[in-house]
Amino acid sequence: MTTATDIQPATPDSPPTRTTTGASAVARAVRPIPTSRLVAVELRKMFDTRAGFWLMASVGIVAVLATAVVIIWAPDEAITQNTFSTAIGMPLSVVLPIIAILSVTGEYSQRTGLTTYTLVPWRGRVLGAKVVATVLVGVASMFLALAVGALGNVVGSAVTGLDAVWDITATQFGNIVLANILGMLMGFMLGVLFRSSAGAIVGYFVYSFVLPVAFGTLAAFQEWFRDLQPWVDVNFAVTRLFDQTMTGEHWQQLGVSTLVWLWVPLAIGLRAVLRAEVK
């Protein structure tokens, strides 16, 4: 099979150009990397490193340990599905946001960002895949926790000789999943803002433990802040998702507080990531 090469004469505005005709000139369409593959890669990144693997494994380990603690030490009347869900959910509310943080900051702490953004120049697609992977991990973790808690409820009821109590409805479980997803997104936001694992984790602990105490103390001693707290304290608003007391006003307070503490900072962080130079 032959090809032909033609030399185009030069013009005052351009040098000579070479064009090729024949089989070698067949145009090959380059397809963009599908989003599903990007999400799969981001999910794999969460397990690739030793720290990432054990952090992900800690979700199951924490669920089993919390279930065992309830079976061993909880009183007989407390052996319910709600008790197991609460016991498992508390440590997961700390572990899951850290997983979200590392999904973002790993590109900078492990210095893989230049490779990632060279292979996929559209940073927005990479960040979108990270968000999807983060949410998938959060939802899968909640269903794993539900399954472990249900198994613990059955075992605990058999040990105590009582009937199993299934006091978690689908709506309540959905609220619990939403609360943990918001916590993971908060960690994701901090990772995008700081782009440093240590800084983002410290920021998350300040958000989780320091700010709630500060807001609670202020509300206890300042009456004017007591009614304002649900609108500005995102932890206070998110915690209500676990209390099964959500009303229309509570949903409004959740929306306002997450807008201030989550969505606006996330938008600022995403803009910075999209515009910053990757080294």
Secondary structure in CASP SS format (residue, H / E / C, confidence):
PFRMAT SS
TARGET T0000
AUTHOR 0000-0000-0000
METHOD secondary structure of the structure
MODEL  1
M C 1.00
T C 1.00
T E 1.00
A E 1.00
T E 1.00
D E 1.00
I E 1.00
Q E 1.00
P C 1.00
A C 1.00
T E 1.00
P C 1.00
D C 1.00
S E 1.00
P C 1.00
P C 1.00
T E 1.00
R E 1.00
T E 1.00
T E 1.00
T E 1.00
G E 1.00
A H 1.00
S H 1.00
A H 1.00
V C 1.00
A C 1.00
R C 1.00
A C 1.00
V C 1.00
R C 1.00
P C 1.00
I C 1.00
P C 1.00
T H 1.00
S H 1.00
R H 1.00
L H 1.00
V H 1.00
A H 1.00
V H 1.00
E H 1.00
L H 1.00
R H 1.00
K H 1.00
M H 1.00
F H 1.00
D H 1.00
T C 1.00
R H 1.00
A H 1.00
G H 1.00
F H 1.00
W H 1.00
L H 1.00
M H 1.00
A H 1.00
S H 1.00
V H 1.00
G H 1.00
I H 1.00
V H 1.00
A H 1.00
V H 1.00
L H 1.00
A H 1.00
T H 1.00
A H 1.00
V H 1.00
V H 1.00
I H 1.00
I H 1.00
W H 1.00
A C 1.00
P C 1.00
D H 1.00
E H 1.00
A H 1.00
I C 1.00
T C 1.00
Q H 1.00
N H 1.00
T H 1.00
F H 1.00
S H 1.00
T H 1.00
A H 1.00
I H 1.00
G H 1.00
M H 1.00
P H 1.00
L H 1.00
S H 1.00
V H 1.00
V H 1.00
L H 1.00
P H 1.00
I H 1.00
I H 1.00
A H 1.00
I H 1.00
L H 1.00
S H 1.00
V H 1.00
T H 1.00
G H 1.00
E H 1.00
Y H 1.00
S H 1.00
Q C 1.00
R C 1.00
T C 1.00
G H 1.00
L H 1.00
T H 1.00
T H 1.00
Y H 1.00
T H 1.00
L H 1.00
V C 1.00
P C 1.00
W C 1.00
R H 1.00
G H 1.00
R H 1.00
V H 1.00
L H 1.00
G H 1.00
A H 1.00
K H 1.00
V H 1.00
V H 1.00
A H 1.00
T H 1.00
V H 1.00
L H 1.00
V H 1.00
G H 1.00
V H 1.00
A H 1.00
S H 1.00
M H 1.00
F H 1.00
L H 1.00
A H 1.00
L H 1.00
A H 1.00
V H 1.00
G H 1.00
A H 1.00
L H 1.00
G H 1.00
N H 1.00
V H 1.00
V H 1.00
G H 1.00
S H 1.00
A H 1.00
V H 1.00
T H 1.00
G C 1.00
L C 1.00
D C 1.00
A C 1.00
V C 1.00
W C 1.00
D C 1.00
I C 1.00
T C 1.00
A H 1.00
T H 1.00
Q H 1.00
F H 1.00
G H 1.00
N H 1.00
I H 1.00
V H 1.00
L H 1.00
A H 1.00
N H 1.00
I H 1.00
L H 1.00
G H 1.00
M H 1.00
L H 1.00
M H 1.00
G H 1.00
F H 1.00
M H 1.00
L H 1.00
G H 1.00
V H 1.00
L H 1.00
F H 1.00
R C 1.00
S C 1.00
S H 1.00
A H 1.00
G H 1.00
A H 1.00
I H 1.00
V H 1.00
G H 1.00
Y H 1.00
F H 1.00
V H 1.00
Y H 1.00
S H 1.00
F H 1.00
V H 1.00
L H 1.00
P H 1.00
V H 1.00
A H 1.00
F H 1.00
G H 1.00
T H 1.00
L H 1.00
A H 1.00
A H 1.00
F H 1.00
Q C 1.00
E H 1.00
W H 1.00
F H 1.00
R H 1.00
D C 1.00
L C 1.00
Q H 1.00
P H 1.00
W H 1.00
V H 1.00
D C 1.00
V H 1.00
N H 1.00
F H 1.00
A H 1.00
V H 1.00
T H 1.00
R H 1.00
L H 1.00
F H 1.00
D H 1.00
Q C 1.00
T C 1.00
M C 1.00
T C 1.00
G H 1.00
E H 1.00
H H 1.00
W H 1.00
Q H 1.00
Q H 1.00
L H 1.00
G H 1.00
V H 1.00
S H 1.00
T H 1.00
L H 1.00
V H 1.00
W H 1.00
L H 1.00
W H 1.00
V H 1.00
P H 1.00
L H 1.00
A H 1.00
I H 1.00
G H 1.00
L H 1.00
R H 1.00
A H 1.00
V H 1.00
L H 1.00
R H 1.00
A C 1.00
E C 1.00
V C 1.00
K C 1.00
END
